Amino acid sequence: MWQWLNDNAIWVLVVASAFVVVLLIFNGVIRRFLSLESGKKLHPRLHRIVNVFFWMLESIAGIIMILAFVAMGVTSGTGGATGASENITSAAEASATAIQDWFLAHGFRILVLLIAGVVLWVVAQKAIPAMVDSTMERPKRGESREGMKRRADTLRRVFLGLARIIIILLVVFMVLTEFTVNIGPILAGLGVVGIAVGFGAQYLIRDLIAGVFIIMENQYRVGDVAKVADVAGLVEEVNLRKTVLRDLDGIVHHIPNGEIRVASNYSRHFARVNLDISVSYGTDLNHAMEVINQVCNDMAEEEDWKRVIRSTPQVLRVNKLGDSGIDLKVVGDVKPLEQWRVTGELRLRIKNEFDRIGIEIPWPHTKVYFGNKPGDE
């Protein structure tokens, strides 16, 4: 077989290269066809199957290309020695035989290790989400199902990232052993380098430790709205090193976990409507409170709002005697992330009702006196 590869190395290389090009084109065509058939993006599971299938074919083609390159090198070496002495020819044949024996002894093992790495990654992609979902199946006390889902998404991303790194390291070290490389000194050297780098990477280590506690303590999850390091926004990513937030302007903020001293979660367990409604000093406060409470009750009884409002907002107290009006405090509990939508709807309805019955919402104004004191005629 090796002799045949020596004789046809160039053609094997050309065919293998063309095969890789065809695979890449066919891969794109298959993805586009499946996407058009389904009318939406490729299903994640089907996406993984297609990826693994084409990756294995491309890996086999790559190994064949490497063998063809080696065979070409051996052939060129022996071809240049045609007119040389018999010793050089024998040495070239011996080297070709040694290369053939090495590939027969180790090449198959390396291929098996690569396939095993792919299988492990596929198994991890199926097992880790299943284990996380089974752990998060029942909401904990005070935790909503939406909150548990966000926590499960965060844990899946972190554990899959760790599994990817571990699998890659295992495969790399086992392949190195097939090349008769002693990994003991490498590991020892990595330990020494790690200690040396550790002194210069204290901030990185601090970020990693802080990230572990953030995830363990469930301070915030992907999908929460939180304020960390004086930046408020939607949590798009949480890993061991950093937290990624997107604010209302669409700006993405990357915050190292070690820089976070205070983390404020706006969507943990429940949220609260906290609204101040101002009325003029001439308004009957009891009547204004009744109107506000009636608006809140009517809204809470509607089907669209009943499922997001946990406790009907009500006037809590007279909150402030301001310069231009009196502030009435309205509070109520709603589902996480719904407080802004409910508050905006309440403002709209209360304003419309005040306009209908003639309750004045004050605005800043100033009285000016010319020469006379207030009360003088």
VOTI-514070 format. One record per residue: residue in three letters; y, x, z of N, C-alpha, C, O, CB in turn. Coordinates in steps of 0.05 Angstrom, whole numbers, plus 5000, padded with zeros to 4 digits. Glycine has a CB too. Example, Ala and Ser with C-alpha at 12.3 -4.5 7.8 and 13.67 -1.06 7.14 Angstrom:
2
ALA488652645156491052465156493452645156493452855169491152265181/SER495552575142497952735143500152585157502352685161498852825114/
//
This chain:
377
MET497650175000500050005000502550175000504550124986500049815024/TRP502450395016504750575018505250714991507450754982504450775040/GLN503050784978503250914952504550734932506250814915500551014942/TRP503650474933504950274914507850244920509450214902503550004917/LEU508650244946511450224953512950474944515250444936511750194984/ASN511750714945513050954935513550934905515751014896511251194941/ASP511650824891511950804862513950594853515150614832509250744849/ASN514250384869515950164861518350114881519249884883514249904859/ALA519250324895521250294916523850174905525050004917521750564929/ILE524650264881527150174870527049874864528849724871527950324844/TRP524849784851524549504844524349334869525449114870522249464826/VAL522949434889522649284914525449244927526049034938520749424934/LEU527049464927529749444938531449244923532949084936531049724938/VAL531249244897532849064881532048774886533748594890532649124851/VAL529348724886528448454891529148354919529948124922525348444887/ALA528848534939529548454967532448394969533248204983528748674986/SER534148554957537048504958537748234944539348084955538648724945/ALA536548184921537047934907536047694924537247484925535647934880/PHE533747734938532647524955534647454978534947224984529947614967/VAL535847664990537847615011540247455000541247275013538747885023/VAL541147534976543447384965542747094960544246914965544347524938/VAL540247054949539446774943539146624970539946384971536646774929/LEU538146754991537946615017540746535027541046305036536646805037/LEU542646705025545346635034546546405019547646215030547246885032/ILE546146404992547146184976545645924983546845714986546946244946/PHE542945944984541345704990541945595018541945355022538345774987/ASN542545775037543245685064545745515063545845295075543645935082/GLY547845605049550245445047549845185033550944985040552345605032/VAL548145185011547644934997546144735014546844495015545944994971/ILE544144835029542644655047544444525068544344285072540344805061/ARG546244685080548044585101549844365089550244155101549744815113/ARG550944425065552744235053551343975045552343755049554144355028/PHE548844005035547343765027546643595050547043355049544743855012/LEU545743725072545043565096547543435108547443205118543743745117/SER549843575107552243455118553143215101553943015112554543665119/LEU552943235075553743015058551742775061552642545060553843105028/GLU549242835064547242625067547742465093547642215093544442735068/SER548342605115548742465140551542355143551942175160548142655163/GLY553342445126556142345128557642455152559842355158556042045130/LYS556542655165557942775188556943055190555343155174557442615214/LYS557843195211557043475215554043495221552743295230558643595238/LEU552943725215550043775218549343735248550743835265549244055209/HIS547043605253546143565280545643835293544544005280543643385281/PRO546343875319546044145331543144245330542744475325546944125360/ARG541144065335538344155335537544245307536244455303536543935345/LEU538244085287537644155259539044405251538044575236538243925240/HIS541544435261543144675256541644925266541645125252545944655269/ARG540544905290539145135302536545195286535945435281538445085331/ILE535144985278532645035263533245175236531845365229531244765257/VAL535245085222536045205197536845495201536145675186538345055183/ASN538445545223539245815229536946005234536846225223541145815253/VAL535045915251532746085258531046135233530046355229530945945280/PHE530545925216528945965193530146175174528746355165528645695178/PHE532646145168533846335149534246605162534146815148536546225140/TRP534546615189534846875202532247025200532247275195535646845231/MET529946895203527347025201526847135173525947355169525146835210/LEU527546965153527147055125528947295119528047485106527746835106/GLU531447285128533247505123532347755138532747975128536147435131/SER531247725162530247955177527948085163527748335161529447875206/ILE526047925153523748035138524748185113523848405107521747815130/ALA526648065099527748195075529148455083528948655068529648005060/GLY530548455105531848705114529848925121530349155115533548645138/ILE527648855134525649055140524449165114523949405112523348935157/ILE523948995095522849085069524849275056524049475044522248845050/MET527449215057529449385046529449665059529749865046532249255048/ILE529149665086529049915100526650085092526850325087528949875131/LEU524349955090521950095080522350205052521450425046519449905081/ALA523650045035524150145008525950385008525550574993525349914991/PHE528050385025529850615027528250865036528551075025532150565047/VAL526450835056524851055066523051155044522751395040523250975090/ALA521850965030520051045008521551194986520451384974518650804996/MET523951104980525551244960526251524968526151714952528151094955/GLY526851564995527351825005524952015002525252244994528251815033/VAL522651905009520252065008519552134979518852354972517851915020/THR519951924961519351974933521152174921520252354905519651714917/SER523752164928525652364917525052634927525352834912528552294924/GLY524152654952523352914963520953034949520953264943522852894992/THR518952864944516552964931516953014902515853194890514252774935/GLY518752844889519252874860520653134854520053254834520952644850/GLY522453224872523853474867522153714871522853934863526253494885/ALA519753664883518053894888515653894869513654024876517053884917/THR515853764846513653754828512854024818510454094817514353574804/GLY514754184812514154444802513954654824513854894818516154534782/ALA514154574849514054764871511254824879509254744866515654664895/SER511054954902508355044911506754814922507854604928508655254932/GLU504154854925502354644935502954584964502354364973499454734932/ASN504054774979504554735008506754515011506554345029505454995021/ILE508854534994511054334996509954054990510753865003513354414978/THR508354034969507153774962505453664984505553424990505553804936/SER503853834996502153745018503853655042503153455055500253965027/ALA506053795047507753715069509053445064509353285082509853935074/ALA509853405039511153145032509152925035509752705045512253155004/GLU506652975025504552765028503952715057503452485065502052845013/ALA503852935073503352895101505552735115505052565132503053165115/SER508052785107510252635119510152345110510652165127512952755111/ALA509452285085509152015076506951865092507251635099508552005046/THR504752015096502551895111503451835140502651635151500052075111/ALA504952025152505851985179507751745181507551585200507252235189/ILE509551725162511351495162509851235159510451035172513451515139/GLN507851235141506150995137504750925163504650695171504251035115/ASP503551125176502151075201504050965222503250795238500751325210/TRP506451085223508350985244509150695240509250545259510951165244/PHE509650625215510350345209508050155215508449935224511350315181/LEU505550245209503250075215502850045245502049835255500750195202/ALA503550255260503150255289505350115304504949965323502750535300/HIS507850165295510250065310511849855295513149695308511950305316/GLY511749855269513349665254512649375261514349205264513049705225/PHE510049325262509149055268510048975297510848745301506149025266/ARG509849165315510749105343513749045344514548855358510049345361/ILE515249195329518149145329518748875317520448725328519649365313/LEU517348805296517748535284516948315304518348115306516048505258/VAL514748365319513948165339516048145361516647925370511248245351/LEU517248375369519248365390521748205380522848055396520048655398/LEU522548255355524848105345524247805344525947645351525548205317/ILE521847735335521147455334520947335362521847115367518447415319/ALA519847495381519747405409522547355420522947165435518247605426/GLY524447535413527147495422528347235412529647085427528947725414/VAL527847175386528846925375527546685389528846485395528246915344/VAL524946705393523446485407524546445435525046215444520446535408/LEU524946665449526146635476528846505476529446335493526346915489/TRP530446575456533146455455532946155449534445995460534846595434/VAL531146085431530745795424529745645449530645425455528745755401/VAL527845775464526745645488529045615509529245405522524445805500/ALA530645825512532845815531534845595524535845455541534346075532/GLN535345555498537245345489536145065495537744885498537745375459/LYS533445045497532344785503531944755533532344535544529744745488/ALA531044965547530244945575532644935593532644775612528445175583/ILE534645105588536945115606538444845607539044745629538845335598/PRO539244735584540544465585538844255599539844085613541244375558/ALA536144265594534344065607534344105637534543905652531544095597/MET534244345647534244395676536944315688537044195710533644685682/VAL539144385674541744305685542044005686543043895705544044435668/ASP541143875665541343575664539643445685540543245697540543475636/SER537243555690535643435711536843475738536543305756532743555710/THR538143705743539443755768541843575772542343485795540344045770/MET543343515750545743355752545143065746547042905741547843465733/GLU542642975746541942705738543242505756544242295747539042665737/ARG543242555782544342365802547042465812547142695822542342325825/PRO549142315809551742405818551742445848550542285863553942195811/LYS553042655857553342705886555342505898556842375883554242995891/ARG555342495924557042305937559942365931560942595934556542305968/GLY561342165922564242195916564742305888567042335880565542375935/GLU562542375873562842495846562242285825560142145827561042745843/SER563942255806563442055784561542175764561042415763566141975770/ARG560342005747558542095727559942265706558842455695557141855713/GLU562542195700564042365682564442645693564342845679566742235676/GLY564942655719565342915732562843085732562943325727566242885760/MET560542955737557943095736557343195708556243415704555742925746/LYS558043035688557643115660559343365653558343545640558242895641/ARG561843365662563543605657562443845671562544065660566443545666/ARG561443815696560244045710557744135696557344385694559543965739/ALA556143955686553644035671554344185646553044385640552043785664/ASP556444105632557344245607558244535614557544715600559644095594/THR559644555636560544825645558245005652558145235643562444805669/LEU556344905667554045065676552345135651551245355650552344905696/ARG551944955633550445015609551645255594550145435585550244775590/ARG554245255591555545475576555145735591554645945578558545415572/VAL555545735617555345985632552446095631552046325626556145945661/PHE550445925637547646015637546746095610545246295608545945785648/LEU547545955589546746045562547946315555546646475541547545825541/GLY550446355563551646625558550146845572549747055561554546625567/LEU549346795598547847005612545147045600544247265597547546915642/ALA543746825592541146845579541247005553539547175547539946575574/ARG543446965537543747115512543947415517542647575504546247015497/ILE545547485537545847775543543247895553542548115544548047815565/ILE541847755571539347855582537247895559535848095558538247675603/ILE536947695542534947715520535647945501533848095493534847455504/ILE538147975494538948195476538248465489537248645476541948185470/LEU538948505515538348755528535348805529534449035524539548755556/LEU533748605536530848645537529748725510528148915508529448385546/VAL530548595489529548655462530348935454528749085443530548455441/VAL532849005459533849275451532349495466531449685453536849305457/PHE531949465492530549665507527549685499526449905498530649605537/MET526249465493523449465485523149585457521149725451522249195485/VAL525149535439525049665412525449965415524250115400527149535394/LEU527150045433527650335437525050475446524550695439529850385458/THR523450335463520950455472519050495448517450685448519650285494/GLU519150315428517450355405518350595388516750715374517550105387/PHE520850675391521750925378521351165396522551375392524750895371/THR519651125417519051345436521451445450521651685457517551575423/VAL523451275454525851355469525451285498524751055505528351215457/ASN525751485515525451435544527951295555530051405556524951705559/ILE527551045563529850885571530550945600532650845610529250595568/GLY528851095615529551155643532151305646533851215661527251315655/PRO532451525631535051665633537351495623539651515633534951925617/ILE536851315603539051145594539950955616542350915620538050985569/LEU537950835630538650655652540150805674542050705685536150515663/ALA539151045680540551205701543351275692545251265708538951465707/GLY543551355666546251425657548051185657550451205663546051535629/LEU547050945650548650705651549550645679551750545684547150465639/GLY547750705699548450655727550750835735552650745748546150695745/VAL550551095727552751275734555351205720557451195732551951575727/VAL555051135694557451055680558650805692561050775693556751015650/GLY556850615700557750375712559350425737561450295742555450185718/ILE558450615754559950675778562650795771564650725783558250875795/ALA562650975751565151105743567050895732569450895738564651325723/VAL565950725715567650525703568650325723570850215722566250375680/GLY566950275744567650075764570150145779571749965785565450055784/PHE570650405783573150485796575550425779577750375789573050785803/GLY575150435752577450385734577550095725579450005712577250565711/ALA575449935732575249655723575149475747573749275748572749615705/GLN576749535767576749375791577749085786576748895798578549505813/TYR579649065767580648795761578448635747578248395752583148815743/LEU576848765730574748615716572648525737571748295735573448795695/ILE571848695755569948625776571048395793569648215800569148865793/ARG573648415800574848205815574747935800574247725812577748275822/ASP575247945774575147695758572347585758571947335760576047755729/LEU570247755755567547655755566747525781565447315782565647885748/ILE567447655804566847545830568247275834567047085843567547745852/ALA570847265826572347015829571046795811570946565819575247055821/GLY570146875787568846675770566346565781565746325778568246805743/VAL564746735795562346635808562946425829561646215830560746865821/PHE565046475845565746275866566946025854566445805865567746405886/ILE568446045832569645815819567345625810567545385813571445895796/ILE565345745797563145585787561345475810560445245809561445745768/MET560745645830559045555852560445325868559045135875558445785870/GLU563045355873564445155889565344915873566544725884566745285902/ASN564844925846565644695829568544625832569244395835563844455836/GLN570244825831573144785834574244625811575944445815574645045837/TYR573444685787574244525763572144585742570644775743577144605753/ARG572044405722570044415701571344395674573744325672567944195705/VAL569844445653570844405626571344105622569543935628568744505604/GLY573744035612574443755609576243655631577543445628572043585608/ASP576543805653578343725675581243795667581743965650577643855701/VAL583143655680585943735678586543875705586343755726587843485673/ALA587344125703587844285727590344455724591344505702585344455733/LYS591244545747593544735748592544985762591844985785596044615762/VAL592345205747591445465758593545675750594445685728588645535748/ALA594145845770596146065765598745945753599846065735594946275746/ASP599645715764602145595756602145495727604245455715604445785760/VAL599745465715599445355688597845105690595545105700598245565668/ALA598844885680597444625680596544555652598044595633599144405692/GLY594044455650593044365623590144285625588944275646593444595603/LEU589044225601586244155599584544395599585044585584585743985573/VAL582444405616580644625617578744625593577144435590578944625644/GLU578944825576577344835552574945025555572944985542578944925528/GLU575145215573572945405577573145525604575245595614572945625555/VAL570745555617570545695643568145885641565945795636570245495667/ASN568646135644566446325646566946515670568846475685566146485620/LEU565246715672565446885696568047055696568847155717563047065698/ARG569247095673571547275671574247135671576147225682571347455647/LYS574346905657576946775653576646475651574546365648578246885627/THR579046345653579246055649581246015626583346135625580245915675/VAL580545835608582145775585583245495588581745295590580545805558/LEU585945465588587345215590588945155565590045345552589145205615/ARG589244905557591044825536592944625547592244405557589444695511/ASP595644685546597644515558598444295538597344275516600044675567/LEU600344125546601243895530602543985504602543825485603143725546/ASP603644225503604844325478602744435459603344525437606844535484/GLY600144435467598044545450597744845453596144965439598544475422/ILE599144965472598945255476596445315493595945185513601445365490/VAL594845515484592445595498593045825516594146035508590145665477/HIS592345805542592846005562590246125571588445975579594445895586/HIS589946395570587646535580588346655607590046835608586646755559/ILE587046565628587746645655585446795667583346675671588646405672/PRO585647055674583547185688582947055715584846985730584247485693/ASN580447015722579746875746580747025771581346895791576746855748/GLY581047285770582047435793584947375799585947435821581647725789/GLU586447265779589247205784589746935796592046865803590747225757/ILE587646775799587846505809587846505840585846575852585646315798/ARG590046425852590246405881589946115890588546055910592946525891/VAL591145935875591045645881590245505856591445545835593745535893/ALA588145335858587245175836587544875843586344785863584345245828/SER589044725827589544445833588144285811588844305788592544375834/ASN586144115819584643955800585743665801585743535821581643955807/TYR586743575777587943305775585843095769586542855767590043305754/SER583343165767581342975758578742995773576542965762580743005728/ARG578943055799576543075815576042825831577742735847576743325834/HIS573742705828572842455842574542215833573342025822573142495873/PHE577142215838578841995830581642095826582242325834578741755851/ALA583341935815586242005811587941775823586841565830586942045781/ARG590441825825592241635839594741585823596041775813592941735867/VAL595441335820598041255810600141305832599841195854598040955799/ASN602141455826604241505846606941465831607941645818604041805857/LEU608041225835610341135818612541045836612140885855609440915799/ASP615041125830617441035843618940845824619640925802619241275852/ILE619440605834621040405818623640365833623740295856619440135815/SER625940405819628540375830629740105824629439995802630440595820/VAL630939985845632439725841635239765853635639945869630839485855/SER637039595844639839625854640039535883638339395893641739465836/TYR642339605896642739545924643139245928642739145950645139695935/GLY643839095908644238815910641738645907641838405907646238725891/THR639438785903636938645897635538555923635638695943635038825881/ASP634338325923632638235945630038395944628438355926632137925943/LEU629738575963627438755963624838615965622838685951627738965985/ASN624638415982622138265985621338135958618938135951622338056007/HIS623238015945622637895919621838105899619938065883625137745909/ALA623138335898622438545880619638645885618138705866624438785881/MET618838675911616138765918614038565908611938635898615938805948/GLU614638305911612838095903612438105872610138085862613737825911/VAL614538145858614338165829612638405820610938375803617238185816/ILE613238635832611638875825608738845831607038905815612739125840/ASN608138735855605338695863603938495844601538525837605138595892/GLN605338285835604138095817603538215790601538165778606037855814/VAL605438385780604938525755602438705757600838705739607438695747/CYS602238845780599839025784597338865785595238935774600239185809/ASN597338635799594938465801594138355774591738355768595438235821/ASP596038265759595338155732594138365714592238315700597938035719/MET595238605716594138825699591338895708589638945691596039065701/ALA590838905734588238985745586038785738583738855738588339025775/GLU586838535733584838325727584138315698582138185690585938055735/GLU585638455681584938465652582438635648582038835661587338575636/GLU580838555628578238685624578538985616577039155625576638535602/ASP580539035600580939315590581739505613581139745612583039325569/TRP583139395633584139565654582439555679582539725697586939495661/LYS580739345681579139315706577139545709576639625732577539045704/ARG576139655688574139865690575340145697573840325703572539885665/VAL577940175695579240435701580740425727581240635739581040515679/ILE581440185737582940165762581040115785579539915785585039925760/ARG581040295804579140275827580340115850579039945862578340555837/SER582840155855584239985875586939915863588440085853584640145903/THR587539655864589939545850592439675861592839675886590039245853/PRO594139795844596639905854598339695868598539465859598240025831/GLN599639765890601339585905603739745916603739995917599739455929/VAL605839595923608239725935607439825963606539665980610639535936/LEU607740075968606940195994609240176014608740106037606140485991/ARG611740226005613940236024616540266008616540315984613740466045/VAL618740226023621340306012621540606016621640706038623740156027/ASN621540745994621241035995623841185998623841406011619841125970/LYS626041085988628541245988630941065983630840885967628441465967/LEU633041115999635640995994637341195978638641375990637140906020/GLY637341165952638541365935641541315931642641135942637241375908/ASP642741495915645641465910646341215894648441095898646641715895/SER644441135876645040915858643240675862643840455854644940995829/GLY640940715876639140495879637040555901637140755914637640435853/ILE635240365905633140385925630540425911629840275893633140135944/ASP628940625920626440695908624140555923623940575947625940995907/LEU622440415908620040295919617540455910617240495886619739995911/LYS615940535929613640705923611240525917610540345932612940895947/VAL609940565893607640425884605340625881605540825868608140275857/VAL603040565895600740745893598240575889598040335895600440905920/GLY596240705877593640575872591640785860592540975848593840335853/ASP589040745865587040935855585840845829585440605824584840965876/VAL585441045811584340985785582241205779581841395795586540985762/LYS580741165757578841365749580241625741582541625733577141265726/PRO578841855744580042115736581042115708579742005690578042335740/LEU583342235704584642275678585942015667586942015645582642375658/GLU585741795683586941545674589641485687590941295680585041315680/GLN590541665706592941605721595441595703597241435709593341805743/TRP595541765683597941765666598041515648600241405644598042025649/ARG595841435638595741195621596440945637597940775627593041165607/VAL595240925660595840685677598740685686600040475686593940685701/THR599740915694602540935703604540855681606440705686603241215713/GLY603940955656605740885634605640585628607740465622604941035610/GLU603340455629603140175624604540015646605839815640600240085622/LEU604340105671605639965693608739975690610039775694604840085720/ARG609740205682612640235678613540035657615539895660613340515669/LEU612040015635612839835613612839545623614639395617610939865589/ARG610739465637610539185645612539115666613738895666607639125655/ILE613039295685614939235706617839215694619339045702614939455728/LYS618439395676621039385663621439115648623538985650621439625643/ASN619339035633619538785618619838545637621438365632617138745600/GLU618438545660618638325679621338325693622438105697616338345699/PHE622338555700625038575712627138465693628938315701625738865720/ASP626938525667628838425648628638125645630637985642628438565620/ARG626238015647625837735644627037565667628237355662622937675641/ILE626737675692627737515715630437615725631537495743625637525737/GLY631537825713634237905720634438105743636638115756635837675726/ILE632438255749632638465770633738715756632738805736629838525783/GLU635838825768637239055756635939315764635439375787640139055764/ILE635339475744634539755749637039925747638339935726632339855728/PRO637740065769640340205770640340455752638240565745641040275798/TRP642740535747643240795733645540935748647140805761643840755703/PRO645741195746647841335761650641245753651241215729647541645756/HIS652241185773655041115767656841215790655841275812655340805764/THR659341235784661241345803663741165805664741065785662141635795/LYS664641115829667040955834669441145838669141335854666740765858/VAL671641095825673941275827676241115839676840885830674741395799/TYR677641225859679941095872682441265867682341505869679441055903/PHE684641125861687041265855689041215877690341005878688241175827/GLY689341405895691441385916690641225941691341305963693941275905/ASN689241005937688640835960685840905971684040985956688740545952/LYS685540865997682940896009681240656003682240435998683140936040/PRO678640686002676840455998677440246019677440296042673840535999/GLY677839986010678339766028681239696030681939476039677339826056/ASP683139876022685939816023686739636000685639655978687640076022/GLU688639456005689539275984692039395970693039275952690138995995/
//
